[in-house]
Amino acid sequence: MTSYWEKPANSVELGVTDSERAHVAIYSLSEWAGTVQEAVDVRVINEDGRWLIDDIVWGRP
């Protein structure tokens, strides 16, 4: 998802959430592009007391 970035992510922020889904934004500072961002939307489930990722949607906001 971020393999084309010239530097590693320097910020991860939790966005909109509800009882099932969370939107997470990942940022990096690029010398040639300024701030770059990717995002992921995940659905989590609680199975036997453990939180597991059930679904992932990749993409920019």
Residue, then its C-alpha position, 0 to 999 in steps of 0.5 A: m500500500t505504501s511501497y512506492w513512498e520514498k520514506p516510511a509512514n510518520s503518522v497513523e490516524l484513526g478516523v470515522t468509526d462505528s461498532e464494526r468499521a474503522h477508517v485509518a489514514i496513513y501519512s508520510l512526508s515526501e520530498w517531491a510530493g509533500t504530504v502523501q496519504e493512503a487509507v484503509d477501512v477495516r471491519v473487525i469481529n470479536e471471536d472468542g474474546r479476540w478482535l480479528i480483522d474480517d474485511i479490508v477495503w484499500g484506497r484513498p479517501 
